[in-house]
Amino acid sequence: MSSERIIYMPLGGAGEIGMNAYVYGYGEPGKERLILVDLGVTFPDMDSTPGVDLIFPDVQWLAERRDRLEAIFITHAHEDHVGAVAQFHEDLGAPIYARAFTANIARRKMTEKGYTEKSVRTVSAWPEVTEVGPFKVGFVPISHSIPESSGLVIDTPKGRLVHSGDFKVDHDPVVGEAFDEELWASLAEPGVQALMCDSTNVFNAHEGRSESSLSSDIEGLIAGAKGMVVATTFASNVARVKTLAEAGKRAGRSICLLGRAMRRMIEAAVETGVLKEFPKTVSPEDAKEIPRENVMLIVTGSQGERRAASAQLAQGKYQGITMKEGDMFLFSSKTIPGNERGVIRIINQFSEMGVDVVDDSSGLYHVSGHANRPDLEKLHDLVKPHFVVPMHGEHRHLREHVKISKSKGLRGVLAPNGTMVDLTGERAEVAEYVETGRTYLDGSVKIGALDGVVRDRIRMALNGHVMVNVILDEDDDPLGEPWCEIKGLPEEGRSRAPLLDVLEEDLSQFMGRAGSKTLTDDDKLEEGLRKVTRQSAQNEIGKRPEVTVIISRLSA
Amino acid sequence: MSSERIIYMPLGGAGEIGMNAYVYGYGEPGKERLILVDLGVTFPDMDSTPGVDLIFPDVQWLAERRDRLEAIFITHAHEDHVGAVAQFHEDLGAPIYARAFTANIARRKMTEKGYTEKSVRTVSAWPEVTEVGPFKVGFVPISHSIPESSGLVIDTPKGRLVHSGDFKVDHDPVVGEAFDEELWASLAEPGVQALMCDSTNVFNAHEGRSESSLSSDIEGLIAGAKGMVVATTFASNVARVKTLAEAGKRAGRSICLLGRAMRRMIEAAVETGVLKEFPKTVSPEDAKEIPRENVMLIVTGSQGERRAASAQLAQGKYQGITMKEGDMFLFSSKTIPGNERGVIRIINQFSEMGVDVVDDSSGLYHVSGHANRPDLEKLHDLVKPHFVVPMHGEHRHLREHVKISKSKGLRGVLAPNGTMVDLTGERAEVAEYVETGRTYLDGSVKIGALDGVVRDRIRMALNGHVMVNVILDEDDDPLGEPWCEIKGLPEEGRSRAPLLDVLEEDLSQFMGRAGSKTLTDDDKLEEGLRKVTRQSAQNEIGKRPEVTVIISRLSA
């Protein structure tokens, strides 16, 4: 028996819902030829990543092995799958394969970063396959919420792997191909060694509903509205944007798309021919001139993002358009856990304006793009894999997905980010644990999650910041008194005197007591000044602030 | 007709769920005698209030009229109703009336802050009334989730007001008095001018369920568990703690309470005799010695709070107790919107440990303490008020509650925080809009929400912080070059040189170009240095940081 093996290792996506990046390898241990499936982003939040613009998986492991990386395959055009392709082009270099619509989006990202488009290669759907190194990879159409979503068939010399991609079982998905049970069953014929499977909705016990089931309820809602109707959904949920626009049109309204991301996504879908018969839209300028009961806006910002169209409308105005009493705002979306505060803020702002807000609590105006538990089990049944390897989930989702696999007699494999699994044999074995992490895009710079930059920001936010300044002369004697600046701290505390005065008084006393051993040693002096500052603040305001000490020494 | 009027004005609680504080007044306009109902807190979050410890309503309006304030009445002992009584004792001074259990909690708060207990006065339930100024106030038992929860009857010379307090319609509430329909109907007999009514669950269309309905399902769950069982709920949900403890006991387990807040609450309930027959508990030390399948811990931290027992257990250990594979963790609670990130973090940590997490998604292990829409309508029907004034809700809840009142032919009055309503006549009229806000407890200091302290913290967290230091000599000439310190910023950017070097180079050039008009003027110099720093950082790292400029001038 040859020693070649099949390996699988998530760098992202198996520990969170987002920043998908799955490595597959085939070859002798340590010399496997590699492919990467998806290279996406996830989004920051104030709790853990203040000031950060985007979050990527840490691809250092792969970058160090770029000579072994054959290609990158992108399953579909959602940001959590395609968002980071351009960001790591220099580090990874490999060609990027995708179907036409996804490739269109990937090319836009490449050119935006100043790269040529030619690394992005358009491929057709299964049964066409792309041969790279020891792999033959085919894009198998699967229903989701964006055009040309695909699972992958990854054939290796030691067996077939199936990567589900994001999917739901939808026989009438409005855009993209319907779920084709026969096609998926046919993939199982030669035997499937492992199914890497979406886990997003594993906790939902009900069969999923079709995108097409929303259409008449949404139309009814719009038809019953008296003022302007504004609906929001994910910009990249092309299916929903179409469902909304067509329902609005049937209800006799002119459709206007607001928000750059949404307009670009629809533009790309029309350009590549995957979105046909999208209703004619009007510009924001024209929308303003139409009686409000004849207008429907479809806008970005379903997650309460501060700068998106819906948040701007809730604050008063977006592109000259204002909402008012009697208008209706529809969240045709689910609030992603963690985004509730932003969404609720918007709902209350609309409430203050007298705008009626409708959300998905009735279950009538939103369906998920992901497979629920019975639908996951259907895919397991069709593909009949030797292993089920849950992906696209937090740890709790992966674990639950392993559980339900096992309960049906399948071999479930728990492989969170950084777990390299050998999938070659009867039993899946952990080959190696690789340190994984996150890379932040911060302004224009990529920083590591553990660099301490974000930690320092969080500390300043929690504790405030005191800057202490001392000057020493040529003889290491203090020149004048130490003084402070504060930021993010109250101006006065217990003693009702200015906090600055209290701190400076304590610091002066410290300098007066300090001997030459301290005064001549920057580290000792800094340490002493910091300690006094923190203690003094603790006494005065009950808080130990971050302290930056600035020592200036005049040279002779 | 005399010119005396009845006024109502929320200072907190009608614009958020939390920090309840409702002012009632009676008398000639501008000379009304006042009472305050409830004085609670709400909790900070990283998004909007980083580093803050607690949030209170701004009671300045009331403090400025303290000579007109007769008394403070506390409806029940939840933190959002009683939490701030001691914090504003100096500003308001008025006596505090409450039933025994609530008074016990209020007294603990007073003594903790070093005040005497004697401002807190224990009163009995309706039909006893307390006469203060023109008001007669009675505490009417109502079912909620903590002992002795009460609504208030507030009789004035021009009519009766009813303040619901927090409530649900529960005929078997486990602790506290059952909802007594006859009693509430009897209050309506003399006619009720206005019902101030809880709005928390107005969006829930189903009839609420009794606390007692949980008992057998929770017992079944515990009985089926093989390892240790840990359950969390709000520390102050005394009813649930009892439900959980009794179910655990019936399932043959020793009960251990973990978390200071929970132990104190149960202690107070036992001390005042409102909690009888609570199972005997064991200490954490003893719990460790009992086989894990015979132990049940009831712990604080249902909202994912970082320092609470559940978060500590999820990270490994609390008071020497560790959870492990095969144990079960039960959230007998609902996640309050905005707390999802923290709760999900804990669930994933438990998942990594192999602990099975059960939450309320089945609907079996948690019921709300607040009235749903049909139950709100029941209270409206019983009390038959001239006005329904929704309170205890965000704006969206108040507005919806007004809507459902109107749809049933009642006069709904929308009165968010700061809206002073004249409730005397046929029609409710806005008497005045008063500026309201929030007061933060930050360490040991109270600061205003608009003081800029928190704004600066958020800015440092989002943008990072650069400190610029320059020294000028006696002749206003720069002494050496300007130099910088950075905090919360990447160490290098576009040019791959240290960010500090890039900033200092640009600042040096600026100083070289600066004329004496700039060098002699601190404001001008600071403004110039800040501008250069921000521009330089923008070029280098794509971010405009917060800048603190420190100018030192040596005097002759």
Interface residues (C-beta under 8 A of the other chain):
Chain A: D45 M46 D47 S48 P50 G51 F203 P337 G338 E340 R341 G342 I344 I347 N348 S351 E352 V357 S361 E394 H395 R396 L398 R399 P416 D442 G443 S444 V445 I447 D451 V453 V454 D456 R457 I458 M460 A461 L462 N463 G464 H465 M467 N469 I471 L479 G480 E485 K487 G488 L489 P490 E491 E492 G493 R494 I541 G542 K543 E546 T548 I550 S552 L554
Chain B: D45 M46 D47 S48 P50 G51 F203 P337 G338 E340 R341 G342 I344 I347 N348 F350 S351 E352 V357 S361 E394 H395 R396 L398 R399 P416 D442 G443 S444 V445 I447 D451 V453 V454 D456 R457 I458 M460 A461 L462 N463 G464 H465 M467 N469 I471 L479 G480 E485 K487 G488 L489 P490 E491 E492 G493 R494 I541 G542 K543 E546 T548 I550 S552 L554
